[in-house]
Amino acid sequence: MYRKNAWNKYASKEEVFAFAEGYKKFISFGKTERLVVKESIPMLEEKGFVNGEKVSSVKAGDKIYFINKNKNICAFIVGKKPVIEGLRILGAHIDSPRLDLKENPFYENHDLAYGDTHYYGVVKKYQWVTIPLALHGVVIKKDGTTVDVNIGEDPNDPIVGITDLLIHLAADQMQKPAAKVIEGEGLDISLGSIPVKEGEKESVKAGVLAILKEKYGIEEEDFISAEIEVTPAGPARDYGLDRSMVAGYGHDDRSCAYTSLKAILDTEDPEFTSCCILVDKEEIGSVGATGAQSLFFENAVAKLLCLQGSKAPVFDTRICFEHSKMLSSDVSAGFDPLYPQVHEAKNAAYFGQGLVFNKYLGRGGKGGSNDANPEYYAWIRHIMDEGNINWQSAEIGKIDVGGGGTIAYILGNYNMDVIDAGIPVHNMHAPMEIVSKVDVYEAYLGYKTFLIAK
């Protein structure tokens, strides 16, 4: 019923392609949560947003943001109605599956230096071998100094990687199930092969550490208090001979983060207070101080209410949430014609057909799902159709084949209306994911429509 190709809306594809250029730059730089937050701040400030910790009051039309531990950011445009009457919230996550360096990562084996990693999120481990990898993150020294690390993105940088067994010797390996072809402890990155001194123990490792000390002023023990993420190296690129798609790392969920951020940046004078919140840790359950289950968002709204004069911000936050509406901006599984057996075709998300609404996700019998109320879904249908937004409805695969989760249920626990809304993705959780440019653009338009809806 809702199957129509969004490309047909555009006689000229220029506006879609132009929007995609900004998106490609965003995800090419924003390989980590910290980098996305770092990238978002100047975008917000250019549009008049100010740090909420530096203001003493707000009125309708004011724009503020809050940051949490450099890995979450929450932006508001104060609406014409009082904040307590509810928010229009776009919520996305900015973490993606990756490899993390362990606290004691460095070792040498047969004149080769390695970095020991621990994978983050649900991944097909075999997809991470034999590809160019980069190092991103921070090292915090004992004196509190923060050292930013970025190796592998500049064309003049070296890259790192994970080796695989040559096919000539892989007879036994090829008999293993895919989950065991590469073990978690086998995802160690190659770092170097030149010894510092002949005959000296761990001389190659010493050479690598010497390079890091010279470039960054850091010692081996500093990596105990570090956060170094190993990501695919290189920029996002056009995909397909017609350039209709984008190949890159982290579409899940930075495609929705970018479109949510752009939507609030391009919104003016909303009726209800607009909000865009970008969070961490979704890929491992939204836990911890920077995940959606933390009190950061709740505290940010309480601060906003205080700035508007609330005398009981904790209670008023609860009332505000009950009156709020949210799009859990997260991606969906795109129907892949090469693997039709895992999809139920009439309830699948298709490339080129726009913004995807998932009434529920979860596993099996909707386990762990938000399951949006039909009254809210009907309102969503109305505003999207009124806004001429290409949209579709979907589930993630056949029942009992798989499933997935988002942050939707967490905000639903506050008794607000929430539904998942994102774009279809191919190769989800792989080092190179694929999205359609027109779906990205329709998501942006749909999110903007949502923020200004009454």
C-alpha positions as CSV (number, residue, x, y, z in Angstrom):
1,M,0.0,0.0,0.0
2,Y,2.8,2.4,0.8
3,R,5.2,1.3,-1.9
4,K,6.2,4.2,-4.1
5,N,9.7,5.1,-5.2
6,A,10.9,8.4,-3.8
7,W,13.2,9.2,-6.7
8,N,10.1,9.8,-8.8
9,K,9.4,12.9,-6.7
10,Y,12.4,14.7,-8.0
11,A,12.6,15.8,-11.7
12,S,16.1,16.9,-10.9
13,K,18.1,14.8,-8.4
14,E,20.4,17.7,-7.5
15,E,18.8,18.5,-4.1
16,V,19.1,14.8,-3.1
17,F,22.7,14.5,-4.2
18,A,23.6,17.8,-2.6
19,F,22.2,16.7,0.7
20,A,24.2,13.4,0.4
21,E,27.4,15.3,0.0
22,G,27.0,16.9,3.5
23,Y,26.1,13.5,4.9
24,K,29.2,11.8,3.4
25,K,31.4,14.4,5.0
26,F,29.7,14.0,8.4
27,I,30.1,10.2,8.6
28,S,33.6,10.3,7.1
29,F,34.8,12.5,10.0
30,G,32.4,11.2,12.7
31,K,33.9,7.7,13.0
32,T,33.3,7.7,16.8
33,E,30.8,9.1,19.3
34,R,33.3,11.7,20.5
35,L,33.9,12.8,16.9
36,V,30.2,13.1,16.2
37,V,29.7,15.3,19.2
38,K,32.8,17.4,18.3
39,E,31.4,17.8,14.7
40,S,27.9,18.6,15.9
41,I,28.8,21.5,18.2
42,P,29.9,24.0,15.5
43,M,27.0,23.0,13.3
44,L,24.6,23.9,16.2
45,E,26.4,27.1,17.2
46,E,26.4,28.3,13.6
47,K,22.6,28.1,13.7
48,G,22.5,30.1,17.0
49,F,22.4,27.3,19.6
50,V,24.3,28.1,22.8
51,N,25.5,25.9,25.7
52,G,22.6,25.5,28.1
53,E,25.0,25.6,31.1
54,K,25.8,29.2,30.2
55,V,22.3,30.7,30.2
56,S,20.0,31.7,33.1
57,S,16.6,31.6,31.4
58,V,14.9,30.7,28.1
59,K,12.0,31.9,26.1
60,A,10.2,30.8,23.0
61,G,12.6,30.6,20.1
62,D,15.7,30.1,22.2
63,K,18.2,27.4,21.1
64,I,20.4,25.6,23.6
65,Y,22.3,22.3,23.9
66,F,23.8,20.2,26.6
67,I,26.8,17.8,26.4
68,N,27.4,14.7,28.5
69,K,30.9,13.4,28.9
70,N,31.8,14.3,25.3
71,K,29.7,11.4,24.0
72,N,26.1,12.6,24.1
73,I,24.6,15.8,22.9
74,C,21.0,17.1,23.3
75,A,19.7,20.2,21.5
76,F,16.5,22.1,22.1
77,I,14.5,24.8,20.3
78,V,12.1,26.2,22.9
79,G,8.6,26.2,21.5
80,K,5.7,28.6,21.8
81,K,4.0,26.3,24.2
82,P,5.5,25.8,27.7
83,V,8.0,22.9,27.8
84,I,5.9,21.1,30.3
85,E,3.2,20.6,27.6
86,G,5.6,18.2,25.8
87,L,8.5,17.8,23.4
88,R,8.9,16.7,19.9
89,I,11.9,14.4,20.2
90,L,14.2,12.9,17.6
91,G,16.5,10.4,19.3
92,A,19.4,8.6,17.5
93,H,22.5,6.7,18.6
94,I,26.0,7.6,17.5
95,D,27.9,4.5,18.4
96,S,28.5,1.8,15.8
97,P,30.0,-1.7,15.9
98,R,33.8,-1.6,15.9
99,L,36.9,-3.0,17.7
100,D,38.3,-1.4,20.8
101,L,41.9,-1.6,21.9
102,K,42.2,-3.5,25.3
103,E,43.7,-1.8,28.3
104,N,47.0,-3.6,27.9
105,P,46.9,-4.0,24.1
106,F,50.5,-4.2,22.9
107,Y,52.5,-7.4,22.4
108,E,55.1,-8.9,20.1
109,N,55.1,-12.2,18.4
110,H,57.8,-13.5,16.1
111,D,59.1,-10.0,15.2
112,L,55.7,-8.6,14.6
113,A,54.0,-6.0,16.9
114,Y,50.2,-6.3,17.5
115,G,47.4,-4.5,19.2
116,D,44.9,-6.7,21.2
117,T,41.3,-5.8,20.7
118,H,37.8,-6.5,22.0
119,Y,35.0,-6.2,19.6
120,Y,32.1,-3.9,20.4
121,G,28.5,-4.7,19.4
122,V,27.2,-7.5,17.4
123,V,29.5,-8.2,14.4
124,K,30.3,-10.8,11.9
125,K,34.0,-11.1,13.0
126,Y,35.2,-12.4,9.6
127,Q,34.2,-9.2,7.9
128,W,36.8,-7.2,9.8
129,V,39.9,-9.0,8.5
130,T,42.0,-8.0,5.4
131,I,40.5,-4.4,5.2
132,P,42.2,-1.1,5.9
133,L,41.6,0.0,9.5
134,A,42.2,3.3,11.4
135,L,42.7,4.2,15.0
136,H,40.5,6.9,16.6
137,G,40.1,8.0,20.2
138,V,41.6,9.6,23.3
139,V,44.3,8.8,25.7
140,I,43.9,10.4,29.2
141,K,47.3,10.8,31.0
142,K,47.6,10.6,34.8
143,D,47.8,14.4,35.0
144,G,44.4,14.6,33.3
145,T,45.8,15.7,29.9
146,T,43.7,14.5,27.0
147,V,45.5,13.3,23.9
148,D,43.5,12.9,20.7
149,V,44.6,10.0,18.5
150,N,43.8,9.8,14.8
151,I,45.8,7.4,12.6
152,G,44.8,6.1,9.2
153,E,42.4,8.7,7.8
154,D,44.9,11.1,6.2
155,P,46.0,9.7,2.8
156,N,49.6,10.1,4.1
157,D,48.9,8.1,7.2
158,P,49.8,4.4,7.6
159,I,46.8,2.1,8.2
160,V,46.5,-1.0,10.3
161,G,44.7,-4.3,9.7
162,I,44.0,-7.9,10.7
163,T,45.6,-10.7,8.7
164,D,43.8,-13.8,7.5
165,L,45.0,-17.3,6.6
166,L,45.9,-17.7,3.0
167,I,43.5,-19.9,1.0
168,H,46.3,-22.4,0.2
169,L,46.5,-23.4,3.9
170,A,42.9,-22.8,4.9
171,A,41.4,-26.3,4.3
172,D,40.6,-26.7,8.0
173,Q,39.5,-23.1,8.5
174,M,37.1,-23.4,5.6
175,Q,35.2,-26.2,7.4
176,K,34.4,-24.0,10.4
177,P,31.0,-22.3,10.8
178,A,31.1,-18.6,10.0
179,A,30.9,-17.7,13.7
180,K,34.1,-19.6,14.3
181,V,36.2,-18.8,11.2
182,I,37.6,-15.8,13.1
183,E,37.5,-15.9,16.9
184,G,37.2,-12.8,19.0
185,E,40.7,-13.2,20.4
186,G,41.9,-13.4,16.8
187,L,41.0,-9.8,15.9
188,D,44.4,-8.4,16.7
189,I,45.7,-5.6,14.6
190,S,49.2,-5.5,13.0
191,L,51.2,-2.5,14.1
192,G,54.8,-2.9,12.9
193,S,57.7,-5.1,12.0
194,I,61.0,-3.1,12.4
195,P,63.1,-3.9,15.5
196,V,64.7,-1.0,17.4
197,K,67.8,-3.1,18.4
198,E,68.9,-6.4,17.1
199,G,68.6,-9.2,19.7
200,E,66.6,-7.0,22.1
201,K,63.4,-8.6,23.6
202,E,60.2,-7.1,22.2
203,S,62.3,-4.7,20.0
204,V,59.5,-4.3,17.4
205,K,56.9,-3.5,20.1
206,A,59.4,-1.0,21.5
207,G,59.7,0.7,18.1
208,V,55.9,1.1,17.8
209,L,55.7,2.5,21.3
210,A,58.6,4.9,20.5
211,I,56.6,6.2,17.4
212,L,53.5,6.8,19.6
213,K,55.6,8.6,22.2
214,E,57.2,10.8,19.6
215,K,53.9,11.6,17.9
216,Y,51.6,11.9,20.9
217,G,53.8,12.0,24.0
218,I,52.2,8.9,25.5
219,E,53.6,5.8,27.3
220,E,52.4,2.2,27.2
221,E,50.8,2.5,30.6
222,D,48.7,5.5,29.4
223,F,46.6,3.1,27.4
224,I,45.1,1.8,30.6
225,S,43.1,5.1,30.7
226,A,42.4,5.3,26.9
227,E,39.5,4.8,24.6
228,I,40.9,3.9,21.2
229,E,38.4,2.6,18.6
230,V,39.5,0.6,15.6
231,T,37.3,1.6,12.6
232,P,37.4,1.1,8.8
233,A,39.8,3.6,7.3
234,G,38.8,6.0,4.5
235,P,35.8,8.2,3.5
236,A,32.3,7.4,2.6
237,R,31.8,7.2,-1.2
238,D,29.1,7.1,-3.8
239,Y,27.9,3.6,-4.5
240,G,26.4,2.3,-7.7
241,L,27.1,3.4,-11.3
242,D,24.3,5.9,-11.0
243,R,25.7,7.2,-7.7
244,S,22.3,6.6,-6.0
245,M,23.7,5.1,-2.9
246,V,26.4,5.8,-0.3
247,A,28.9,3.2,1.0
248,G,30.5,3.9,4.3
249,Y,31.1,2.9,7.9
250,G,28.5,3.7,10.6
251,H,25.3,4.3,8.6
252,D,23.8,2.5,11.7
253,D,23.0,4.9,13.2
254,R,24.7,8.0,12.1
255,S,22.5,8.3,9.0
256,C,19.6,9.0,11.4
257,A,21.8,11.1,13.7
258,Y,22.8,13.4,10.8
259,T,19.2,13.7,9.5
260,S,17.9,14.3,13.0
261,L,20.5,17.0,13.7
262,K,19.9,18.6,10.3
263,A,16.2,18.6,10.9
264,I,16.5,20.6,14.2
265,L,19.1,22.9,12.6
266,D,16.6,23.8,9.9
267,T,13.6,24.2,12.2
268,E,12.4,27.7,13.3
269,D,9.8,28.8,15.9
270,P,8.1,25.4,16.5
271,E,4.8,25.2,18.4
272,F,6.2,22.5,20.8
273,T,9.8,22.4,22.0
274,S,11.9,20.6,19.5
275,C,14.6,18.2,20.7
276,C,17.4,16.2,19.1
277,I,19.2,13.8,21.4
278,L,22.2,11.7,20.2
279,V,23.3,9.0,22.6
280,D,26.0,6.3,23.0
281,K,26.0,2.6,23.8
282,E,22.9,1.5,21.9
283,E,24.9,-1.3,20.3
284,I,25.5,-2.9,23.7
285,G,22.1,-2.3,25.3
286,S,22.1,1.5,25.9
287,V,23.8,1.0,29.3
288,G,26.1,3.2,31.3
289,A,26.5,6.9,31.9
290,T,26.3,7.8,28.2
291,G,23.7,5.3,27.1
292,A,20.0,6.1,26.7
293,Q,19.3,4.5,30.0
294,S,21.3,7.1,31.9
295,L,19.7,10.1,33.5
296,F,21.4,12.5,31.1
297,F,18.3,13.2,29.0
298,E,16.0,13.4,32.1
299,N,18.4,15.8,33.7
300,A,18.7,17.9,30.5
301,V,14.9,18.4,30.4
302,A,14.8,19.2,34.1
303,K,17.4,21.9,33.5
304,L,15.4,23.2,30.6
305,L,12.3,23.4,32.8
306,C,14.3,25.2,35.5
307,L,15.4,27.7,32.9
308,Q,11.7,28.3,32.1
309,G,10.9,28.9,35.7
310,S,9.8,25.5,37.0
311,K,9.8,25.1,40.8
312,A,9.4,21.3,40.7
313,P,11.6,20.2,37.8
314,V,11.7,16.5,38.6
315,F,8.0,16.2,38.8
316,D,7.5,18.5,35.8
317,T,9.9,16.4,33.7
318,R,7.6,13.4,34.3
319,I,4.6,15.4,33.2
320,C,6.5,16.8,30.2
321,F,7.5,13.3,29.1
322,E,3.9,12.0,29.3
323,H,2.9,14.8,26.9
324,S,5.8,14.2,24.5
325,K,6.1,12.5,21.2
326,M,9.2,10.8,19.9
327,L,10.7,9.3,16.8
328,S,13.3,6.8,17.7
329,S,15.5,7.6,14.8
330,D,17.2,4.3,13.9
331,V,17.8,2.2,10.8
332,S,15.9,-0.8,9.5
333,A,17.0,-3.9,7.6
334,G,16.7,-3.2,3.9
335,F,15.2,-5.9,1.7
336,D,18.1,-7.6,-0.1
337,P,17.1,-9.4,-3.2
338,L,20.1,-11.7,-2.8
339,Y,18.7,-12.9,0.5
340,P,15.0,-12.9,0.2
341,Q,14.5,-15.9,2.4
342,V,15.0,-13.9,5.6
343,H,12.4,-11.3,4.8
344,E,8.6,-11.3,4.7
345,A,8.2,-9.3,1.5
346,K,5.0,-7.3,2.2
347,N,6.4,-6.2,5.6
348,A,9.9,-5.3,4.6
349,A,11.8,-2.0,4.0
350,Y,12.9,-1.2,0.5
351,F,15.6,1.0,-0.9
352,G,14.3,4.2,-2.6
353,Q,11.0,4.1,-0.9
354,G,11.7,6.6,1.9
355,L,11.5,6.8,5.6
356,V,10.7,3.5,7.4
357,F,8.4,3.2,10.4
358,N,8.7,0.1,12.5
359,K,5.7,-0.2,14.8
360,Y,7.6,-2.8,16.8
361,L,11.0,-4.5,16.7
362,G,12.2,-7.0,19.3
363,R,12.7,-10.7,18.8
364,G,10.3,-13.7,18.4
365,G,7.1,-12.7,20.1
366,K,8.1,-9.0,20.1
367,G,10.5,-9.5,23.1
368,G,12.2,-6.3,24.1
369,S,9.9,-4.2,21.8
370,N,8.3,-0.8,22.2
371,D,5.3,-1.6,20.0
372,A,3.8,1.8,19.3
373,N,0.2,2.6,20.0
374,P,-2.1,2.7,16.9
375,E,-3.4,6.1,17.9
376,Y,0.1,7.5,17.7
377,Y,0.8,5.7,14.4
378,A,-2.4,7.2,12.9
379,W,-1.2,10.7,13.8
380,I,2.2,9.9,12.3
381,R,0.6,8.7,9.1
382,H,-1.5,11.9,8.9
383,I,1.4,14.3,9.3
384,M,3.7,12.4,6.9
385,D,1.0,12.3,4.2
386,E,0.2,16.0,4.8
387,G,3.9,16.8,4.5
388,N,4.2,14.8,1.2
389,I,6.9,12.5,2.8
390,N,7.6,9.1,1.1
391,W,7.4,6.6,3.9
392,Q,6.9,2.8,4.3
393,S,6.2,0.4,7.1
394,A,8.3,-2.6,7.9
395,E,9.5,-5.3,10.3
396,I,13.0,-6.5,10.6
397,G,12.9,-9.9,8.9
398,K,10.7,-12.9,9.3
399,I,9.4,-13.9,12.8
400,D,11.9,-16.2,14.6
401,V,14.6,-15.5,12.0
402,G,16.1,-12.6,13.9
403,G,15.3,-9.2,15.3
404,G,16.7,-6.2,16.8
405,G,16.3,-3.4,19.3
406,T,16.5,0.4,19.6
407,I,16.2,3.0,22.3
408,A,12.5,3.3,21.7
409,Y,11.4,1.2,24.7
410,I,13.6,3.2,27.1
411,L,11.8,6.4,26.3
412,G,8.5,4.6,26.1
413,N,9.0,3.7,29.8
414,Y,8.4,7.4,30.5
415,N,4.9,6.9,29.1
416,M,5.6,9.0,26.0
417,D,4.5,8.1,22.5
418,V,7.4,6.5,20.6
419,I,7.8,4.8,17.3
420,D,10.9,3.7,15.4
421,A,11.6,5.7,12.2
422,G,14.7,5.4,10.1
423,I,16.0,4.2,6.7
424,P,16.7,0.8,5.2
425,V,20.3,-0.4,5.3
426,H,22.2,-3.2,3.4
427,N,25.2,-4.8,5.1
428,M,24.1,-3.6,8.5
429,H,26.9,-3.9,11.1
430,A,29.5,-4.6,8.5
431,P,32.5,-2.4,8.1
432,M,30.9,-1.1,4.9
433,E,27.2,-0.4,5.0
434,I,25.0,0.8,2.1
435,V,22.1,3.3,2.1
436,S,20.1,5.1,-0.6
437,K,20.6,8.8,-0.9
438,V,16.9,9.5,-1.4
439,D,16.0,7.6,1.7
440,V,18.4,9.7,3.7
441,Y,16.9,12.8,2.2
442,E,13.3,11.7,2.9
443,A,14.3,10.9,6.5
444,Y,15.5,14.5,6.9
445,L,12.3,15.8,5.4
446,G,10.2,13.5,7.6
447,Y,12.0,14.4,10.7
448,K,11.6,18.1,10.0
449,T,7.9,17.6,9.4
450,F,7.6,15.8,12.7
451,L,9.3,18.7,14.6
452,I,6.9,21.3,13.4
453,A,3.7,19.2,13.7
454,K,1.0,20.4,16.1
